[in-house]
Amino acid sequence: MNDIDAPTDHSDLRVMSTDECTGRLATAGIGRVAFVRSGEVVVLPVHHVVHGLDVYFRTSGGSKIEAAADHSQVGFEVDDYDRALLTGWSVSLTGAASLVDEDDLIRELADSDPTPWMVGDPNHSVWVRIRPDQISGRELLPR
Amino acid sequence: MNDIDAPTDHSDLRVMSTDECTGRLATAGIGRVAFVRSGEVVVLPVHHVVHGLDVYFRTSGGSKIEAAADHSQVGFEVDDYDRALLTGWSVSLTGAASLVDEDDLIRELADSDPTPWMVGDPNHSVWVRIRPDQISGRELLPR
C-alpha cells in the first residue's frame, strides 16, 4: 500500500524527491554508467563517490570508458532491490561527463575514497566527473 | 589472488567465459537497460527473464522505455557486489531491442515469470526482447 500522500508514476512506483535521490546516490557506492561507444550503448558498473553535486568514478588510464565518456552525454544509475520481498528503489540521472584534470580536486577525491576498487592500479587511473542535468528516483513499495 | 590460469583484463579483473556470462544473466533477476532517448543516454532497472538466447523484460504499455527501445541498439547489465569484501562480478551485453508481438511467446514468457514486478499492471504491459550481439563478464576476486 502506498502512502496516501506519496506521488506515484504510471507503474505505481513512489516518486522520490530530488533530495532523497541525491542522498541515495551518495551512499550507494556502486553505480552503472552508460555511454555510447562506436554507435553502441554500453553499460558498465563503477565504484563512485559524490562530491558537491557531481558524481565521480575512477577508471583505468586508457580504458574504453575514459575514451568514450570524455565530453559525452552519459547515463548513471544506482539501485537496491530485494528479490524476496519484491521491493526496492532506483535513482537514475543523465549528465555530461568529463575527465578531471584539477590536481587539487584529484587529491580531494582520492582522500574521500581511501579504498579504491573496481580499478586496476589506482596510480594509473583517471577520474571521470558526471555533472547531472536530470535526476529522478522511484521506489517499489510492499504491495 | 587470481587463479594462475584465469585470464585477467587491464584492471586485473577475471574475464568470464561466455557460458558463465549467460548463466549469471539467467539467474540475476534484475538488470539495467540503457538506451538513447531524445539524444540522452538513459539507464533504468528492469526485472528480466532469459528465454533461449534472448533477454526479455516487461514494461508498462506506453512507457518511455517502450517507445525508445523498439528497434534500437541497447545495452544491458547485471551485477552483484559485496562492498564489505570488495568483491563481485558483472555481465554486460549490447544488442538489438524489439517489442514482442508473438502471442505464443508472450504466453510462454508470462508462464516463466509468475510473479511480475517493477511494472504497474501486467495486463497492460508489453514485453521487450533484447537479442545480444556481444556479451562479456568480469569478476573482481578477493585481493
Interface residues (C-beta under 8 A of the other chain):
Chain A: H10 S11 D12 L13 G29 I30 R32 V33 A34 F35 V36 G39 E40 V41 V42 V43 L44 P45 S60 G62 S63 Q73 V74 G75 F76 E77 D79 Y81 R83 L86 G88 S90 S92 T94 T115 W117 M118 V119 G120 D121 Q134 L140
Chain B: H10 S11 D12 L13 G29 I30 R32 V33 A34 F35 V36 G39 E40 V41 V42 V43 L44 P45 S60 G62 S63 Q73 V74 G75 F76 E77 D79 Y81 R83 L86 G88 S90 S92 T94 T115 W117 M118 V119 G120 D121 Q134 L140
